[in-house]
Amino acid sequence: MDYAQEHVTTLHDLTDPTPDAPLADSAVVIPIAGDSVGAVTPEYIFAPLERAGPGEVVVPLRAPAEVVAGFREWAAQFDLQVTTVWCDAPALSGLLEEHDLGGPTGKGRDVWLGLGIAADRADFVAVHDADATTYAASTVPRLLAPLAMDHEFVKGYYARVEGGQLYGRLVRLFIAPLVRALEERHAHPFVRYLEAFRYPLAGEFAFTADAARRIRSQRAWGLEIGMLGETYAQVGPERSAQVDLGLHQHDHKPVGGRGGLSSMSEQVGAALLRAVEEAGVDPEYETLTERYRAAGERLVDQYAADASFNSLTYDAEAEYEQVEAYAAGIQRPGPDMRLPAWEDVDLSPAAVVETARAARMEAVDGDAD
């Protein structure tokens, strides 16, 4: 049984707990995107969330206006206070431009909008993705409980095993060996902090409202790993924790193609390496790619042994190929496009909600709160 501690406080699933948590004082942010009502209405998320009973749910929703209207009608069946923010509203983009916050859109921007609104309305904020088919009513209490134990940031972790094989490929085959390659040369506190998180790309995390307002955000992919650079600087290891969320199953992406894991790895790698540089670590780019390859190949051998031990299917050659594909994305980060911390902007979260609401009502004839 695993009860080992890491450089950050690590809370284990030893008894299938649903711990006491400050649910009534919390808001849960769930970013959702889709082109149809069926694609944005995950009952397997909202039914357990209704049983958990947070104070509020904030849904930054990237979808056509008519889909937003359909989502709101669907969400009304649950005993939850749901605030829907239409992230595609042209008026919202205009409002952000007015405050020098314009730029590329994506999951990171959606979460940033949700964080600002949630932190303005609640003392504690949890964030999680909407595609986990193994979601349970205990997920949010587990994320929030450490915040009542003097922690300011909590990250979820879990096992990615489905259909008799290992998933979590971007973590296993890109982030883990890249951090190992950095650790080989740098006994730096930030590298140690990164290494402590068992699933650094988890989309499940929580903050105190005060901490949430101090965090800068990536605009698209790289949100989760970039956030660890922010939490290291703003919260530190002593106020960071991670919590076991059990077995996790959700949608799988292809390796190649637009939106595939290879293209994602470029943005994720840039966010990680920018955070490393800001912490004062020289990644030594001249040798980093080769060090990454060596660490990745060693990990593939280790995963193969683990898969065999557990009678899982494992294609080592395909995993070596993924390591090579991800290696091409290791390079110096480009221009910094991050959104600033909410405490550093002159934009009101209430203005975001009202602008998105008015745009939705105008787009969908007569739909009102």
C-alpha positions as MATLAB code, in Angstrom:
seq = 'MDYAQEHVTTLHDLTDPTPDAPLADSAVVIPIAGDSVGAVTPEYIFAPLERAGPGEVVVPLRAPAEVVAGFREWAAQFDLQVTTVWCDAPALSGLLEEHDLGGPTGKGRDVWLGLGIAADRADFVAVHDADATTYAASTVPRLLAPLAMDHEFVKGYYARVEGGQLYGRLVRLFIAPLVRALEERHAHPFVRYLEAFRYPLAGEFAFTADAARRIRSQRAWGLEIGMLGETYAQVGPERSAQVDLGLHQHDHKPVGGRGGLSSMSEQVGAALLRAVEEAGVDPEYETLTERYRAAGERLVDQYAADASFNSLTYDAEAEYEQVEAYAAGIQRPGPDMRLPAWEDVDLSPAAVVETARAARMEAVDGDAD';
ca = [
       0.000    0.000    0.000;
       1.339    3.394   -1.000;
       1.623    5.980    1.752;
       4.938    7.565    0.740;
       5.215   11.345    1.113;
       6.763   13.629   -1.484;
       8.328   17.090   -1.399;
       4.719   18.333   -1.257;
       2.094   16.930    1.100;
       0.622   13.820   -0.521;
      -2.818   12.609    0.562;
      -3.554    9.000   -0.372;
      -6.662    6.991   -1.123;
      -6.226    4.459    1.685;
      -9.888    4.101    2.745;
     -11.894    5.429   -0.252;
     -12.471    8.663    1.695;
     -14.961   11.450    1.177;
     -13.354   13.910    3.590;
     -14.911   16.903    5.286;
     -14.399   19.896    3.030;
     -15.544   23.538    2.840;
     -18.092   22.795    0.099;
     -20.575   25.523    1.008;
     -17.815   28.129    0.720;
     -16.515   26.826   -2.594;
     -17.051   27.342   -6.303;
     -16.210   24.675   -8.881;
     -14.951   25.723  -12.328;
     -15.630   23.263  -15.164;
     -14.368   24.383  -18.609;
     -16.423   22.800  -21.404;
     -16.187   23.097  -25.184;
     -18.272   21.583  -27.972;
     -20.317   22.229  -31.082;
     -23.506   20.447  -30.040;
     -25.662   20.214  -26.930;
     -24.846   16.526  -26.627;
     -21.125   17.316  -26.549;
     -21.410   19.806  -23.663;
     -23.827   18.047  -21.297;
     -21.812   15.494  -19.271;
     -24.379   13.974  -16.904;
     -21.661   11.673  -15.515;
     -20.067   14.863  -14.111;
     -23.085   16.881  -13.006;
     -25.046   14.102  -11.266;
     -22.194   13.269   -8.820;
     -21.429   16.993   -8.466;
     -25.033   17.583   -7.422;
     -24.554   14.988   -4.660;
     -21.352   16.719   -3.541;
     -23.163   20.062   -3.229;
     -20.666   22.906   -3.792;
     -21.818   26.463   -3.234;
     -21.612   27.333   -6.937;
     -20.548   25.929  -10.298;
     -18.950   28.206  -12.912;
     -18.885   26.840  -16.470;
     -16.726   28.711  -18.984;
     -18.341   27.373  -22.161;
     -16.836   27.574  -25.648;
     -19.688   26.794  -28.019;
     -22.128   28.387  -30.471;
     -24.775   30.586  -28.859;
     -27.593   28.096  -29.432;
     -25.533   25.360  -27.765;
     -24.972   27.624  -24.755;
     -28.725   28.069  -24.494;
     -29.217   24.300  -24.697;
     -26.624   23.736  -22.008;
     -28.292   26.190  -19.638;
     -31.654   24.492  -20.109;
     -30.055   21.086  -19.459;
     -28.102   22.287  -16.393;
     -31.280   23.675  -14.796;
     -32.413   20.110  -13.976;
     -29.677   19.770  -11.355;
     -29.873   21.195   -7.855;
     -26.806   23.344   -8.465;
     -26.195   27.084   -8.715;
     -24.658   27.235  -12.218;
     -23.180   30.359  -13.797;
     -22.502   29.905  -17.510;
     -19.949   32.159  -19.214;
     -20.141   32.207  -23.022;
     -16.426   32.357  -23.820;
     -17.014   32.784  -27.583;
     -19.117   35.923  -27.151;
     -17.722   38.640  -29.472;
     -18.575   41.268  -26.879;
     -16.480   39.413  -24.301;
     -13.492   39.434  -26.646;
     -14.046   43.148  -27.099;
     -14.157   43.714  -23.348;
     -10.860   41.866  -22.909;
      -9.294   43.899  -25.723;
     -10.361   47.096  -23.971;
      -8.381   45.975  -20.914;
      -5.290   44.910  -22.933;
      -6.156   41.250  -22.364;
      -6.878   40.267  -25.955;
      -5.043   37.462  -27.659;
      -5.350   33.768  -28.474;
      -8.219   31.814  -26.991;
      -8.238   28.279  -25.611;
      -8.730   26.208  -22.497;
      -6.295   28.306  -20.474;
      -8.158   31.537  -21.152;
     -11.459   29.828  -20.334;
     -10.135   28.596  -16.988;
      -8.650   32.029  -16.241;
     -12.068   33.623  -16.749;
     -13.666   31.007  -14.517;
     -11.046   31.407  -11.800;
     -11.608   35.132  -11.611;
     -15.370   34.738  -11.269;
     -15.145   31.865   -8.774;
     -12.536   33.602   -6.599;
     -14.743   36.693   -6.541;
     -17.676   34.690   -5.173;
     -16.220   31.989   -2.915;
     -13.415   31.421   -0.427;
     -12.202   28.237   -2.143;
     -12.027   27.295   -5.820;
     -11.784   23.847   -7.418;
     -11.201   23.266  -11.135;
     -11.654   20.052  -13.068;
     -12.147   18.854  -16.624;
     -15.498   17.642  -17.929;
     -14.429   14.438  -19.682;
     -13.626   12.065  -16.800;
     -16.080    9.161  -17.060;
     -14.835    7.881  -13.687;
     -15.885   11.079  -11.891;
     -17.227   10.580   -8.362;
     -19.008   12.674   -5.757;
     -15.834   12.482   -3.661;
     -13.684   14.251   -6.295;
     -14.431   17.839   -5.242;
     -14.332   17.142   -1.472;
     -10.918   15.495   -1.924;
      -9.603   18.499   -3.845;
     -10.980   21.003   -1.335;
     -10.223   19.242    1.962;
      -6.473   20.080    2.063;
      -7.350   23.780    1.748;
      -8.864   23.523    5.215;
      -5.543   22.059    6.405;
      -3.493   25.242    5.800;
      -2.658   24.466    2.171;
      -3.291   27.027   -0.565;
      -2.928   24.847   -3.663;
      -3.978   21.232   -4.274;
      -3.311   19.098   -7.336;
      -5.111   15.868   -8.154;
      -3.305   12.729   -9.277;
      -4.525    9.362  -10.487;
      -3.734    6.193  -12.405;
      -4.468    6.240  -16.158;
      -5.257    2.599  -16.978;
      -8.021    1.716  -19.411;
      -8.817   -1.133  -21.759;
      -5.958   -3.213  -20.416;
      -3.238   -0.671  -21.187;
      -1.451    2.379  -19.825;
      -2.499    5.877  -20.902;
      -1.335    9.271  -19.648;
       1.182    9.278  -22.484;
       2.075   12.972  -22.435;
       2.918   12.729  -18.733;
       4.701    9.370  -18.918;
       6.641    9.916  -22.133;
       7.205   13.673  -22.232;
       6.928   15.446  -18.892;
       8.429   12.689  -16.710;
      11.587   12.158  -18.804;
      12.008   15.890  -19.422;
      11.931   16.574  -15.684;
      14.357   13.674  -15.139;
      16.699   15.175  -17.729;
      16.595   18.498  -15.876;
      17.075   16.818  -12.496;
      20.249   15.093  -13.735;
      22.013   18.462  -13.983;
      20.175   20.643  -11.487;
      19.540   19.913   -7.815;
      17.258   22.944   -7.745;
      14.257   23.343   -5.405;
      11.922   24.044   -8.330;
      12.957   20.908  -10.204;
      12.397   18.977   -6.996;
       8.954   20.601   -6.732;
       8.058   19.544  -10.279;
       9.282   16.022   -9.649;
       7.069   15.691   -6.569;
       3.799   15.863   -8.519;
       2.680   12.428   -9.598;
       0.455   13.659  -12.433;
       1.584   17.206  -13.277;
      -0.815   17.577  -16.233;
      -3.924   16.779  -14.191;
      -6.744   19.203  -14.959;
      -8.030   18.760  -11.412;
      -6.737   21.303   -8.878;
      -7.916   23.701   -6.191;
      -6.894   27.026   -4.652;
      -7.832   29.350   -1.884;
      -9.500   32.341   -3.510;
      -6.563   34.543   -2.518;
      -4.069   32.232   -4.211;
      -6.252   31.929   -7.322;
      -6.156   35.702   -7.761;
      -2.320   35.662   -7.738;
      -1.848   33.127  -10.551;
      -0.951   33.920  -14.162;
      -2.394   31.583  -16.782;
      -1.372   30.066  -20.096;
      -3.951   30.751  -22.784;
      -4.264   27.248  -24.222;
      -2.323   24.015  -23.707;
       0.340   24.179  -21.038;
      -2.109   25.555  -18.488;
      -1.519   22.831  -15.898;
       2.279   22.622  -16.062;
       2.658   26.398  -16.279;
       0.499   26.708  -13.190;
       3.068   24.693  -11.206;
       5.601   27.414  -11.929;
       3.125   29.957  -10.581;
       2.265   27.959   -7.462;
       5.927   27.404   -6.681;
       6.499   31.170   -6.739;
       3.246   32.230   -5.061;
       2.499   29.397   -2.639;
       5.644   27.291   -2.255;
       6.052   23.593   -1.427;
       4.959   23.993    2.185;
       1.480   25.183    1.167;
       1.113   22.825   -1.810;
      -0.474   19.374   -1.699;
      -1.579   16.610   -4.026;
      -4.449   14.213   -3.526;
      -5.212   10.755   -4.897;
      -8.339   10.752   -7.060;
      -8.148    7.028   -7.812;
      -8.479    5.539  -11.292;
      -9.072    8.080  -14.059;
     -10.543    7.435  -17.500;
     -11.313   10.044  -20.119;
     -10.988   10.866  -23.826;
      -7.767    9.919  -25.598;
      -6.043   12.027  -28.226;
      -4.029   10.752  -31.209;
      -0.293   11.390  -31.197;
      -0.098   13.124  -34.571;
      -2.207   15.703  -36.375;
      -3.587   19.055  -35.381;
      -4.609   18.972  -31.715;
      -2.747   15.701  -31.203;
      -0.293   14.974  -28.422;
       2.761   15.971  -30.474;
       1.444   19.468  -31.147;
       0.271   19.749  -27.548;
       3.741   18.773  -26.334;
       5.240   21.871  -27.971;
       3.056   24.233  -25.919;
       3.328   22.128  -22.778;
       7.114   21.967  -23.130;
       7.343   25.713  -23.700;
       5.308   26.373  -20.541;
       7.472   24.004  -18.502;
      10.766   25.406  -19.774;
       9.641   29.010  -19.263;
       8.788   28.148  -15.659;
      12.175   26.480  -15.242;
      13.977   29.540  -16.594;
      11.958   31.890  -14.365;
      12.931   29.805  -11.343;
      16.595   30.421  -12.187;
      17.470   27.088  -13.808;
      19.458   26.932  -17.054;
      17.939   24.035  -19.067;
      21.202   23.671  -21.073;
      19.333   23.434  -24.364;
      22.417   22.245  -26.260;
      22.187   18.822  -24.615;
      18.632   18.789  -23.259;
      17.055   16.896  -26.165;
      19.550   14.050  -25.981;
      19.243   13.866  -22.212;
      15.466   13.740  -22.631;
      15.726   10.895  -25.159;
      17.923    8.860  -22.827;
      15.560    9.391  -19.901;
      12.546    8.585  -22.085;
      14.006    5.323  -23.363;
      14.843    4.261  -19.824;
      11.277    4.995  -18.728;
       9.846    2.977  -21.631;
      11.810   -0.018  -20.357;
      10.398    0.567  -16.878;
       6.819    0.938  -18.146;
       7.211   -2.278  -20.132;
       8.193   -4.142  -16.973;
       5.274   -2.633  -15.024;
       2.806   -3.509  -17.794;
       4.081   -7.079  -17.971;
       3.854   -7.423  -14.187;
       0.186   -6.345  -14.346;
      -0.684   -8.351  -17.511;
      -1.334   -5.156  -19.484;
      -0.861   -4.760  -23.222;
       2.205   -2.651  -23.979;
       3.747   -1.630  -27.332;
       7.282   -0.560  -26.449;
       8.195    0.310  -30.042;
       5.244    2.688  -30.339;
       6.277    4.318  -27.060;
       9.870    4.782  -28.277;
       8.426    6.449  -31.380;
       6.386    8.813  -29.218;
       9.489    9.793  -27.270;
      11.141   10.671  -30.572;
       8.085   12.634  -31.730;
       7.990   14.663  -28.517;
      11.741   15.319  -28.654;
      11.192   17.519  -31.704;
       9.182   19.938  -29.572;
      11.889   20.629  -26.993;
      13.104   24.149  -27.691;
      13.398   27.562  -26.132;
       9.985   29.084  -25.336;
       8.716   31.797  -27.665;
       6.922   35.037  -26.742;
       5.196   35.066  -23.372;
       1.442   35.266  -24.032;
       0.243   34.493  -20.501;
      -2.723   36.211  -18.960;
      -1.842   38.236  -15.846;
      -2.984   37.465  -12.329;
      -6.483   38.728  -11.563;
      -5.106   40.913   -8.784;
      -3.060   42.778  -11.425;
      -5.863   43.651  -13.859;
      -8.452   46.426  -13.805;
     -11.196   44.138  -15.104;
     -14.077   43.149  -12.848;
     -15.172   39.472  -12.877;
     -18.739   40.775  -12.592;
     -18.238   42.660  -15.863;
     -17.168   39.404  -17.546;
     -20.347   37.660  -16.383;
     -22.637   40.521  -17.400;
     -21.006   41.022  -20.819;
     -21.216   37.315  -21.661;
     -24.821   37.158  -20.394;
     -25.955   40.169  -22.432;
     -24.248   38.800  -25.558;
     -25.940   35.424  -25.129;
     -29.372   36.996  -24.607;
     -28.922   39.098  -27.737;
     -27.758   36.103  -29.783;
     -30.493   33.771  -28.565;
     -33.764   35.653  -28.959;
     -35.325   36.393  -25.588;
     -33.338   33.896  -23.484;
     -33.051   35.374  -19.998;
     -31.814   34.413  -16.539;
];
